[in-house]
Amino acid sequence: MDRTVYVIGHKNPDTDSVVAATAYAELKRSLGMPEARAARAGAANPQTEYIFQRFGVHLPEFVPDLIPKVEHWLGDPVPTVLETSPLWEALALMGKAENRVLPIVDAEGRYKALLHYGAFAENILAKINPHKKAVITTSIAHLVATAKAQPLVIFDEHSFFKARMLVAALETESFVRHLKSEPVDTTIILVGDREDVQRISIESGVRALVVTNGNVVSKAIRELAEQKRVSILVSPYDTSSTSLLVLYSTPVGTMGDASIQPLQKKDWLKTARKALAASPSRSVPVVDEDGRVVGIFAEGDLAREPHVDIILVDHNELTQAVEGAENYRVLEVIDHHRLGTFSTRYPINFINRTVGSTSTIIASMYREARVPLPKKIASILLCGILSDTLVLRSATTTEVDRDMAEYLSNITDLDVDAVGTDIMGAASAVASKPAADIVNLDLKEYETSGKKICVSQVEVTDTAVIMDRKAEILGALAKVRAERQCWLAALMVTDITELTSLLFIDGEKEIYSQVNYPRSEEGVYVLKDILSRKKQLMPAMFELVERTLEV
């Protein structure tokens, strides 16, 4: 399978996270990494959707989790064989296969069974049981292909029939007695140069006459066969070898192991391990949504590195990363937040700058790499900066952010204040969403003093809309705290016109007495001149946890 490098932001992504992933994946592709793909770990908020739609940029691929799946370890595509193909042809193909197994498929490529040596041995032994007359499914065309036979007279070559094979090794009278006991219309006669047996067989109306050792039949025998509609084939092999090849002419579909159920690409690795343990060949076919074979998953695949790597943007803590990220190699981190407890087993590129937006860092990386910024990418980068800095008014805003916003404004011919007003207006649409969506839209988890706290932030143009729904909001926070087992859950609602915020809190009783902000109503506090969750709110929240634990 082709390697994939996901460039992905944090869970519950904000605009800066989605923009940074999109723009950095584009830069990596420009610098020679075609496998780089922008991704997002959650739904896009109304502001992000507005920005991407306005500038005609596709939202990154939605990757809800990176829990190890079959598709992340699956190897290259494997050969398959049609269920109607001769067994001899399939065995030759299987012998060359890496895992010595061969998926059997129908005409549409959909999985039917798996050919492996265990299934082949079991089925072929049933055909050559000396205590039971062998009956095999075959066709005249399959006999020709498998025995490399020269067709002399051919009738109904592609129709399959249940064939019984009779070798003319007896004296003529004994042979005739045996022939009379067979259903002649499905009988294949193997004979050498005995013309009397050839004639008797044809006159009896057998399905096919296979002449061995390359012997030539007379003109009279050919004419009789055409009259009786009996196919004549000339095998270049001796009778013993030809008889084996007749057995191998049966369609491979009759020899497969249909009990081995395929895996789906999206199946979890733990499901694959169980399937491998139950498979006699320790190999399992993998199919797509339509049941078409896309590969073989074998035990050896579990030992290889996954063909998925990740680049984290706008976060550096695995608690905020897409679920399952710890199972893959992190190639790079591009961020502007505090450093968490992040470690790797190998060196990586780690860029963390004290700016107000990851989009600022990404835009600067275009300039450093001397890669021209496409206008669409420059437009969303500008929006990413303005979104994360509240149109350059947040306490996290730096001169670097302002300079970069001015630079991108010149490239895109967009007015900073005008586009800032537009995107902030789009952000305020969140106030009309269900309370559960509001508190989960940009939720981040933090750990301090051994406690986990969950804090969300949304921007609105009028906090009164949210205050009218106080009971819903606090109820939704209580649910978040229970589901995520947080010590405290909070929502910061920032008024982008008044440049102030409200803080909704749900936690244990002892928490509320330690909150130093003015209380508006029970569970709601006024954060005057506080706009930044990262720089202004979170340090205070960490202190709140410490004070409460000391009491």
C-alpha positions in Angstrom: 0.0 0.0 0.0 1.1 3.6 -0.6 2.5 5.5 2.4 0.3 8.2 3.8 1.4 11.1 6.0 -1.5 12.8 7.7 -1.1 16.4 8.6 -3.7 16.8 11.3 -4.7 19.2 14.1 -6.2 18.5 17.5 -9.6 16.9 18.3 -12.6 19.3 18.1 -10.6 21.5 15.7 -10.8 25.2 15.5 -10.2 27.3 12.4 -6.5 27.7 13.0 -6.0 23.9 13.3 -7.9 23.1 10.1 -6.2 25.9 8.1 -2.7 25.0 9.4 -3.2 21.3 8.4 -4.5 22.3 4.9 -1.7 24.8 4.2 1.1 22.7 5.6 0.1 19.6 3.6 0.1 21.7 0.5 3.6 23.0 1.4 4.9 19.5 2.0 3.6 18.3 -1.3 5.3 21.3 -3.0 8.6 20.3 -1.3 8.5 16.7 -2.6 6.2 14.8 -0.2 3.3 13.7 -2.4 1.9 11.4 0.3 1.1 14.3 2.6 -2.6 14.6 3.2 -4.4 17.2 5.2 -6.8 15.7 7.8 -9.1 16.9 10.6 -10.0 15.0 13.7 -13.5 16.4 14.1 -16.3 18.3 12.5 -15.6 21.8 11.2 -17.2 24.6 13.0 -19.4 27.2 11.2 -16.6 29.7 10.9 -14.2 27.2 9.4 -16.9 26.0 6.9 -17.6 29.6 5.9 -13.9 30.3 5.3 -13.3 27.2 3.2 -16.5 27.6 1.2 -15.8 31.3 0.6 -12.3 30.8 -0.8 -13.1 27.6 -2.7 -10.8 25.3 -0.7 -11.9 21.7 0.1 -12.0 20.8 3.8 -9.4 18.3 4.8 -10.3 14.6 5.0 -12.2 13.7 8.2 -10.2 11.1 10.1 -12.3 10.4 13.3 -9.6 8.1 14.8 -6.3 6.4 14.0 -7.0 3.3 16.1 -4.8 0.6 14.4 -6.7 -0.8 11.4 -6.0 -3.4 8.8 -5.6 -0.8 6.1 -2.7 0.8 8.0 -0.6 -2.4 7.9 -1.8 -3.9 4.7 0.8 -4.7 2.1 0.7 -4.3 -1.7 -2.1 -5.6 -3.9 -2.0 -9.4 -4.5 -2.9 -11.4 -7.6 -6.3 -13.1 -7.6 -7.8 -15.9 -9.7 -11.2 -16.2 -11.3 -13.3 -19.0 -9.8 -13.7 -20.5 -13.3 -9.9 -20.7 -14.0 -8.3 -24.1 -14.2 -6.8 -25.4 -10.9 -3.5 -26.0 -12.7 -3.2 -22.4 -13.7 -4.2 -21.2 -10.2 -1.5 -23.5 -8.5 1.2 -22.1 -10.8 0.1 -18.5 -9.8 -0.1 -19.4 -6.1 3.4 -20.8 -6.1 4.7 -17.4 -7.1 2.6 -15.5 -4.5 4.4 -14.0 -1.5 2.2 -15.7 1.1 1.6 -18.9 -0.9 -2.2 -18.3 -0.9 -4.5 -17.0 -3.6 -7.8 -15.3 -3.3 -10.5 -16.8 -5.6 -12.9 -14.1 -7.0 -15.9 -13.9 -9.3 -16.1 -12.0 -12.5 -16.6 -8.8 -10.6 -13.5 -9.3 -8.5 -15.6 -10.1 -5.4 -14.1 -12.6 -2.9 -15.4 -16.1 -3.0 -12.8 -18.4 -1.3 -9.1 -18.7 -0.5 -6.9 -21.2 -2.1 -4.2 -22.5 0.2 -2.2 -25.8 0.3 -4.3 -27.2 3.1 -7.6 -26.7 1.2 -6.0 -28.0 -2.0 -4.7 -31.1 -0.4 -8.0 -31.9 1.3 -10.0 -31.4 -1.9 -7.7 -33.1 -4.3 -7.4 -36.2 -2.1 -11.2 -36.5 -2.2 -10.9 -36.6 -6.0 -8.2 -39.3 -6.2 -9.7 -41.5 -3.5 -9.1 -45.1 -4.9 -12.3 -46.3 -3.1 -14.5 -43.7 -4.9 -14.9 -42.9 -8.6 -13.6 -39.4 -9.2 -16.1 -36.9 -10.5 -14.7 -33.5 -11.4 -16.2 -30.3 -12.8 -14.5 -29.3 -16.0 -15.0 -28.1 -19.6 -13.5 -28.9 -22.9 -11.8 -25.5 -22.9 -10.3 -26.2 -19.5 -9.0 -29.6 -20.7 -7.3 -28.0 -23.7 -5.7 -25.3 -21.5 -4.5 -27.6 -18.8 -3.2 -30.5 -20.8 -1.8 -28.2 -23.5 -3.9 -30.4 -25.9 -4.4 -30.0 -29.6 -8.1 -29.7 -30.3 -9.2 -31.7 -33.4 -12.9 -31.8 -33.0 -14.6 -29.4 -30.5 -18.2 -29.1 -29.3 -19.7 -27.0 -26.6 -16.2 -26.1 -25.3 -17.1 -23.6 -22.6 -19.9 -25.5 -20.8 -19.0 -27.0 -17.5 -20.1 -30.6 -16.7 -19.5 -33.2 -14.0 -16.9 -35.4 -15.7 -16.0 -39.0 -15.0 -12.7 -40.1 -16.4 -12.1 -43.6 -17.9 -8.6 -44.8 -18.9 -8.7 -47.4 -21.7 -6.2 -49.8 -20.2 -8.2 -53.0 -20.4 -8.8 -55.4 -23.2 -11.6 -54.3 -25.5 -14.4 -56.5 -24.1 -13.6 -55.4 -20.5 -13.4 -51.8 -21.6 -16.8 -52.0 -23.2 -18.4 -53.4 -20.0 -16.9 -50.6 -18.0 -18.0 -48.0 -20.5 -21.6 -49.2 -20.4 -21.7 -48.7 -16.7 -20.8 -45.0 -17.1 -23.0 -42.0 -18.0 -21.4 -41.6 -21.4 -22.6 -38.0 -22.0 -20.3 -36.8 -19.2 -17.5 -39.4 -19.6 -13.9 -38.5 -20.8 -12.0 -41.3 -22.3 -8.2 -41.4 -22.2 -6.7 -43.6 -24.9 -3.5 -44.1 -26.9 -3.3 -45.3 -30.5 -6.0 -48.0 -30.1 -8.3 -47.1 -33.0 -10.9 -49.8 -32.0 -11.3 -48.2 -28.6 -11.4 -44.8 -30.1 -14.2 -45.9 -32.4 -16.2 -47.7 -29.7 -16.0 -44.6 -27.4 -17.2 -42.2 -30.1 -20.0 -44.5 -31.2 -21.2 -44.7 -27.6 -21.4 -40.9 -27.5 -18.9 -40.0 -24.8 -18.3 -36.3 -24.0 -14.7 -36.2 -25.1 -11.9 -38.5 -26.3 -8.4 -37.5 -25.2 -5.7 -39.2 -27.3 -2.4 -39.4 -25.3 1.3 -39.3 -26.3 0.5 -37.0 -29.2 -0.9 -39.9 -31.3 -2.7 -38.9 -34.5 -6.2 -40.2 -35.2 -7.4 -41.3 -38.6 -9.6 -39.2 -40.9 -12.4 -41.8 -40.4 -12.3 -41.3 -36.6 -12.4 -37.5 -37.0 -15.4 -37.8 -39.3 -17.2 -40.2 -36.9 -16.5 -37.8 -34.0 -18.0 -34.9 -36.0 -21.0 -37.0 -36.8 -21.5 -38.1 -33.2 -20.6 -34.6 -31.8 -17.8 -36.0 -29.7 -14.8 -33.7 -29.0 -11.3 -35.1 -29.7 -8.2 -33.7 -28.0 -4.6 -34.8 -28.6 -2.5 -34.6 -25.4 1.3 -34.3 -25.8 1.8 -36.2 -22.5 1.6 -39.9 -21.6 -1.6 -41.3 -20.2 -0.5 -41.1 -16.6 0.4 -37.4 -16.8 -2.6 -36.6 -18.8 -4.9 -38.2 -16.3 -3.5 -36.0 -13.5 -3.9 -32.9 -15.7 -7.5 -33.8 -16.3 -8.0 -33.6 -12.5 -6.2 -30.3 -12.4 -8.5 -28.9 -15.2 -11.3 -28.5 -12.6 -12.2 -24.8 -11.9 -10.3 -23.5 -8.9 -13.5 -22.5 -7.3 -14.1 -26.1 -6.4 -10.8 -26.2 -4.4 -11.0 -23.1 -2.3 -11.6 -22.7 1.4 -14.8 -20.8 1.6 -14.8 -20.9 5.4 -12.2 -18.2 5.6 -14.1 -15.0 5.9 -12.4 -11.8 4.6 -11.4 -8.8 6.6 -12.5 -5.2 5.8 -9.9 -2.5 5.4 -11.5 -0.6 8.3 -11.4 -3.6 10.7 -9.4 -3.1 13.8 -6.1 -4.8 14.2 -7.3 -6.8 17.2 -10.0 -8.3 14.9 -7.4 -9.2 12.4 -5.3 -11.0 15.0 -8.3 -13.3 15.8 -8.9 -13.9 12.1 -5.3 -14.8 11.5 -5.2 -17.2 14.5 -8.3 -19.1 13.0 -6.9 -19.3 9.5 -5.1 -22.5 8.5 -2.7 -20.5 6.3 -2.3 -17.6 8.8 -3.4 -15.4 6.0 -6.8 -13.6 5.5 -8.1 -11.8 2.4 -9.0 -8.1 2.7 -11.8 -6.6 0.8 -13.3 -3.2 0.2 -16.8 -2.0 0.8 -18.0 -3.8 -2.4 -16.4 -7.1 -1.4 -13.5 -6.8 -4.0 -10.2 -8.1 -2.9 -7.6 -5.4 -2.1 -4.9 -7.5 -0.5 -3.9 -10.3 1.8 -3.2 -9.7 5.5 -0.7 -12.2 6.9 1.0 -12.7 10.3 4.2 -11.1 8.9 2.3 -7.8 8.4 2.0 -7.4 12.1 5.7 -7.1 12.5 6.2 -4.4 9.9 5.9 -0.7 10.5 2.5 0.9 9.5 2.5 2.8 6.3 0.9 5.8 8.1 2.9 8.6 9.6 1.6 11.8 11.2 2.5 15.5 11.4 0.8 17.3 14.3 -0.2 20.9 13.9 -1.6 23.3 16.5 -1.0 20.9 19.4 1.7 18.9 20.9 -0.1 16.8 23.6 -1.3 13.3 22.7 -4.3 13.9 25.0 -5.5 16.4 22.4 -4.5 14.4 19.4 -6.7 12.2 17.3 -7.4 8.9 19.1 -4.8 6.3 18.3 -2.1 8.7 17.3 0.4 7.1 19.8 0.5 4.0 17.5 2.2 5.9 14.7 5.5 7.7 14.0 5.2 11.5 14.5 7.4 13.1 11.9 6.9 16.8 12.9 5.1 19.0 15.3 4.2 22.6 14.4 2.6 24.5 17.3 2.3 27.7 19.4 1.0 26.3 22.7 2.7 25.3 25.9 4.8 22.1 25.9 3.0 19.0 27.2 4.4 15.7 28.2 5.4 14.8 24.7 8.2 12.4 23.8 9.3 10.2 20.9 11.7 7.3 20.4 13.5 9.1 17.6 14.4 12.7 16.7 11.8 14.8 15.0 11.3 18.3 13.6 9.6 20.3 16.4 8.7 23.9 15.8 7.1 25.8 18.7 6.9 29.6 18.4 5.4 32.2 20.7 2.9 33.6 18.2 -0.8 33.9 18.3 -1.6 31.4 15.6 -0.2 28.2 14.0 -1.2 29.7 10.7 1.4 32.4 11.3 4.1 29.8 11.6 3.0 27.9 8.4 2.9 31.1 6.4 6.4 32.0 7.5 7.5 28.5 6.5 6.4 29.1 2.9 8.6 32.2 2.9 11.5 30.4 4.4 11.2 27.6 1.8 10.8 30.2 -1.0 7.6 28.5 -2.1 5.0 30.9 -3.6 1.8 31.0 -1.7 -1.3 30.1 -3.8 -3.9 32.8 -3.4 -6.5 30.4 -1.9 -4.0 29.1 0.6 -2.9 32.6 1.5 -6.5 33.6 2.0 -7.3 30.8 4.5 -4.0 31.4 6.3 -5.0 35.0 6.8 -8.3 33.9 8.2 -6.6 31.4 10.5 -4.5 34.1 12.0 -7.4 36.5 12.4 -9.6 33.7 13.9 -7.0 32.6 16.5 -6.1 36.2 17.5 -9.6 37.6 17.4 -8.7 39.9 14.6 -5.3 40.7 16.1 -6.8 41.9 19.4 -6.2 38.9 21.6 -3.5 39.0 24.3 -1.6 36.3 22.4 -1.1 38.5 19.3 2.5 39.3 18.5 4.1 41.7 16.0 5.0 38.6 14.0 1.2 37.9 13.6 0.5 41.4 12.6 3.3 41.5 10.1 2.2 38.2 8.6 -1.4 39.3 8.4 -0.3 42.4 6.5 1.8 40.3 4.2 -1.1 37.9 3.4 -3.4 40.8 3.0 -1.2 42.2 0.3 -1.1 38.8 -1.5 -4.8 38.2 -1.4 -6.0 41.9 -1.7 -8.2 41.2 1.4 -8.8 44.0 4.0 -7.9 42.7 7.4 -10.7 44.4 9.3 -13.3 43.6 6.7 -12.5 39.9 6.4 -12.1 39.7 10.2 -15.6 41.0 10.7 -16.9 38.5 8.2 -15.3 35.5 9.8 -16.1 36.5 13.4 -19.7 37.0 12.3 -19.7 33.4 10.9 -18.3 32.2 14.2 -21.2 33.6 16.2 -23.5 31.2 14.4 -22.4 28.7 17.0 -24.8 30.2 19.5 -27.8 28.6 17.8 -26.4 25.1 17.9 -27.5 22.5 20.5 -25.8 23.0 23.9 -23.8 19.7 23.5 -22.4 20.9 20.2 -21.4 24.2 21.7 -19.4 22.8 24.6 -17.8 20.1 22.4 -17.0 22.3 19.4 -13.5 23.4 20.5 -13.0 21.4 23.6 -9.4 20.7 24.8 -8.3 18.5 27.6 -5.5 19.5 30.0 -3.7 17.8 32.9 -2.3 19.6 35.9 -1.5 18.5 39.4 -2.8 15.0 38.5 -6.2 16.3 37.5 -7.8 16.5 34.0 -9.8 19.6 33.1 -11.8 20.1 30.0 -12.1 23.7 28.6 -14.0 24.9 25.5 -14.1 28.3 23.8 -16.6 29.8 21.4 -16.9 33.3 20.0 -20.2 35.2 19.7 -21.3 38.7 18.9 -23.7 38.8 21.9 -23.2 36.8 25.1 -26.9 37.3 26.0 -27.9 34.6 23.6 -25.7 32.1 25.5 -26.8 33.4 28.9 -30.5 32.7 28.0 -29.4 29.1 27.6 -27.5 28.9 30.9 -29.2 25.8 32.2 -28.6 23.9 28.9 -25.0 24.9 28.9 -24.3 23.9 32.5 -26.1 20.6 31.9 -24.0 19.9 28.8 -20.8 20.7 30.8 -21.9 18.2 33.5 -22.4 15.6 30.9 -18.9 16.3 29.4 -17.4 16.0 32.9 -19.1 12.7 33.5 -18.3 11.2 30.1 -14.7 12.3 30.0 -14.1 11.9 33.7 -12.8 15.5 34.0 -12.2 17.0 37.4 -13.7 20.3 36.0 -15.5 21.2 32.8 -15.7 24.8 31.6 -16.9 26.9 28.6 -15.3 30.3 27.8 -17.8 32.4 25.7 -15.9 35.4 24.2 -17.8 38.4 23.0 -15.9 39.6 19.9 -17.5 43.0 19.9 -17.2 43.9 23.6 -13.8 42.1 23.9 -14.8 40.3 27.1 -15.8 36.8 28.1 -18.1 34.7 30.3 -16.9 31.5 31.9 -19.4 28.6 32.6 -18.1 26.0 35.1 -19.2 22.6 36.3 -17.2 20.9 39.0 -17.1 19.7 42.6 -18.6 22.1 45.2 -15.2 23.1 46.7 -14.1 24.5 43.3 -16.6 27.4 43.2 -15.3 29.1 46.4 -11.8 29.3 44.8 -12.8 31.0 41.6 -11.4 34.6 41.7 -13.5 36.0 38.9 -16.7 38.1 39.5 -19.8 35.8 39.6 -22.6 36.8 37.2 -24.9 33.9 38.2 -24.4 30.5 39.8 -21.8 28.7 37.8 -21.2 31.7 35.5 -18.3 34.2 35.9 -17.3 37.4 34.1 -13.8 37.5 32.6 -13.3 41.2 31.8 -10.8 41.9 29.1 -9.9 38.2 28.9 -10.0 36.8 25.3 -7.3 34.2 25.1 -7.9 30.7 26.5 -4.3 29.7 26.1 -2.5 32.8 27.5 -5.0 34.3 29.9 -7.5 31.7 31.0 -5.5 28.4 31.3 -2.8 29.7 33.7 -5.6 30.9 36.0 -7.4 27.6 35.7 -4.2 25.7 36.6 -3.8 27.9 39.7 -7.5 27.2 40.5 -6.8 23.5 40.6 -3.8 23.9 42.8 -5.6 26.2 45.3 -8.6 23.8 45.5 -6.4 20.8 46.1 -4.6 22.6 48.9 -7.8 23.4 50.8 
